[in-house]
Amino acid sequence: MIKGLTASGQMLSIQHIDDKAILARFLTQKWGHDGVVVMGKVWSSKDLNIVAAYDETEQMLAIAGWVIKGDTLLLASIDSIFERKGVASVLIDAIVEHARSLGAKRVRAVVTNDNFEAMRFYQRRNFRFTALYVNAADAYRAIFQDTPKTGYYGIPIRDTLELELIL
Ligand SMILES: CC(C)(COP(=O)(O)OP(=O)(O)OC[C@H]1O[C@@H](n2cnc3c(N)ncnc32)[C@H](O)[C@@H]1OP(=O)(O)O)[C@@H](O)C(=O)NCCC(=O)NCCS
C-alpha cells in the first residue's frame, strides 16, 4: 500500500486488491458485464491485476485493472467514482511507478472515440496516441451486445484509440 496526495491535499491510499470480485462487481454495475475488450482481447476481472484508491475512511474512490503483456503494462480499465477531484491522477501515477518497478517499457491505454475526457486525461499525463482502430466497437458489440451505440455528447461509439506512455 502506498500513500498519495491529490492536488487539493486529500490523502489517498493506493492498494493492490486480490479479491477479483471487487472489480467484477464494479465493471458489471457500470457496463453490465464483467469484461473489457482491449487490444482485441476480452479481459475479465479474473485476468487482471487490480489497484484502487481509497480515502481515509476506506471508501473506494477509483479502481483500475491492468496486466503485463511483454514489456507493456496494459491498462485495461481505470474508473473514477468521484471525477475531477484528482483521484485518478494519483492512481495513474502509482500505476506508472509500479510499471517502472516491474521493468515495463511502456504503459498503454485504450479509449473510445467519444471519450474526450479520457483522451485529455491521458494526454495531460504525457501519453501519446499510437493507433486508431476504425470500427473497433463492432468487435465489442459482437462480444458484448449491451455495448452502448452512443457515448459522451451523443457521439456514436465506433472506433478506439490507443495511447502510450513511454517509460
Ligand atoms: C478519465 C477518468 C478516469 C479521470 O478520472 P478523474 O478522477 O476525474 O481524474 P482527475 O480528477 O485526477 O483528473 C481529471 C481532471 O480534474 C482536475 N482536477 C483535479 N482536482 C480537481 C478539483 N478539486 N477541482 C476541479 N478539477 C480538479 C485534474 O487537474 C484533471 O485535469 P487535467 O487533466 O487538466 O490536469 C474519469 O473521467 C473516468 O472514470 N472516466 C470514465 C471511465 C474512463 O473513461 N476511463 C478511461 C478509459 S479506460
The ligand as an SDF file (V2000), in Angstrom:
LIG
                    3D

 48 50  0  0  0  0  0  0  0  0999 V2000
  -10.7910    9.5280  -17.1620 C   0  0  0  0  0  0  0  0  0  0  0  0
  -11.0580    9.4200  -15.6630 C   0  0  0  0  0  0  0  0  0  0  0  0
  -10.5260    8.0750  -15.1720 C   0  0  0  0  0  0  0  0  0  0  0  0
  -10.3460   10.5630  -14.9500 C   0  0  0  0  0  0  0  0  0  0  0  0
  -10.5850   10.3980  -13.5560 O   0  0  0  0  0  0  0  0  0  0  0  0
  -10.6350   11.6260  -12.5090 P   0  0  0  0  0  0  0  0  0  0  0  0
  -10.5800   11.0580  -11.1360 O   0  0  0  0  0  0  0  0  0  0  0  0
  -11.7440   12.5300  -12.8550 O   0  0  0  0  0  0  0  0  0  0  0  0
   -9.2540   12.3240  -12.8410 O   0  0  0  0  0  0  0  0  0  0  0  0
   -8.6070   13.5280  -12.0210 P   0  0  0  0  0  0  0  0  0  0  0  0
   -9.6260   14.1730  -11.1660 O   0  0  0  0  0  0  0  0  0  0  0  0
   -7.3770   13.0280  -11.3830 O   0  0  0  0  0  0  0  0  0  0  0  0
   -8.1960   14.4590  -13.2000 O   0  0  0  0  0  0  0  0  0  0  0  0
   -9.1830   14.9840  -14.0760 C   0  0  0  0  0  0  0  0  0  0  0  0
   -9.0520   16.4940  -14.1140 C   0  0  0  0  0  0  0  0  0  0  0  0
   -9.6500   17.0730  -12.9550 O   0  0  0  0  0  0  0  0  0  0  0  0
   -8.7670   18.0670  -12.4440 C   0  0  0  0  0  0  0  0  0  0  0  0
   -8.9950   18.2220  -11.0060 N   0  0  0  0  0  0  0  0  0  0  0  0
   -8.3820   17.5820  -10.0060 C   0  0  0  0  0  0  0  0  0  0  0  0
   -8.8490   18.0010   -8.8190 N   0  0  0  0  0  0  0  0  0  0  0  0
   -9.7780   18.9150   -9.0920 C   0  0  0  0  0  0  0  0  0  0  0  0
  -10.6150   19.7010   -8.2790 C   0  0  0  0  0  0  0  0  0  0  0  0
  -10.5900   19.6290   -6.9440 N   0  0  0  0  0  0  0  0  0  0  0  0
  -11.4670   20.5420   -8.9090 N   0  0  0  0  0  0  0  0  0  0  0  0
  -11.5050   20.6290  -10.2520 C   0  0  0  0  0  0  0  0  0  0  0  0
  -10.7270   19.9040  -11.0770 N   0  0  0  0  0  0  0  0  0  0  0  0
   -9.8800   19.0540  -10.4880 C   0  0  0  0  0  0  0  0  0  0  0  0
   -7.4080   17.4980  -12.7390 C   0  0  0  0  0  0  0  0  0  0  0  0
   -6.4110   18.5120  -12.6960 O   0  0  0  0  0  0  0  0  0  0  0  0
   -7.6040   16.9430  -14.1090 C   0  0  0  0  0  0  0  0  0  0  0  0
   -7.4530   17.9360  -15.0780 O   0  0  0  0  0  0  0  0  0  0  0  0
   -6.1420   17.9210  -16.0450 P   0  0  0  0  0  0  0  0  0  0  0  0
   -6.1800   16.5950  -16.7140 O   0  0  0  0  0  0  0  0  0  0  0  0
   -6.3880   19.0470  -16.9480 O   0  0  0  0  0  0  0  0  0  0  0  0
   -4.9510   18.0520  -15.1590 O   0  0  0  0  0  0  0  0  0  0  0  0
  -12.5710    9.5580  -15.3510 C   0  0  0  0  0  0  0  0  0  0  0  0
  -13.0870   10.6230  -16.1080 O   0  0  0  0  0  0  0  0  0  0  0  0
  -13.4060    8.3190  -15.5930 C   0  0  0  0  0  0  0  0  0  0  0  0
  -13.5620    7.4720  -14.7160 O   0  0  0  0  0  0  0  0  0  0  0  0
  -13.9750    8.1950  -16.8080 N   0  0  0  0  0  0  0  0  0  0  0  0
  -14.8280    7.0390  -17.1400 C   0  0  0  0  0  0  0  0  0  0  0  0
  -14.0100    5.8050  -17.4160 C   0  0  0  0  0  0  0  0  0  0  0  0
  -12.9750    6.0370  -18.4800 C   0  0  0  0  0  0  0  0  0  0  0  0
  -13.2330    6.6820  -19.4740 O   0  0  0  0  0  0  0  0  0  0  0  0
  -11.7370    5.5040  -18.2530 N   0  0  0  0  0  0  0  0  0  0  0  0
  -10.6260    5.7190  -19.1960 C   0  0  0  0  0  0  0  0  0  0  0  0
  -10.6340    4.7790  -20.3100 C   0  0  0  0  0  0  0  0  0  0  0  0
  -10.2910    3.1350  -19.7540 S   0  0  0  0  0  0  0  0  0  0  0  0
  1  2  1  0
  2  3  1  0
  2  4  1  0
  2 36  1  0
  4  5  1  0
  5  6  1  0
  6  7  2  0
  6  8  1  0
  6  9  1  0
  9 10  1  0
 10 11  2  0
 10 12  1  0
 10 13  1  0
 13 14  1  0
 14 15  1  0
 15 16  1  0
 15 30  1  0
 16 17  1  0
 17 18  1  0
 17 28  1  0
 18 19  1  0
 18 27  1  0
 19 20  2  0
 20 21  1  0
 21 22  1  0
 21 27  2  0
 22 23  1  0
 22 24  2  0
 24 25  1  0
 25 26  2  0
 26 27  1  0
 28 29  1  0
 28 30  1  0
 30 31  1  0
 31 32  1  0
 32 33  2  0
 32 34  1  0
 32 35  1  0
 36 37  1  0
 36 38  1  0
 38 39  2  0
 38 40  1  0
 40 41  1  0
 41 42  1  0
 42 43  1  0
 43 44  2  0
 43 45  1  0
 45 46  1  0
 46 47  1  0
 47 48  1  0
M  END
$$$$
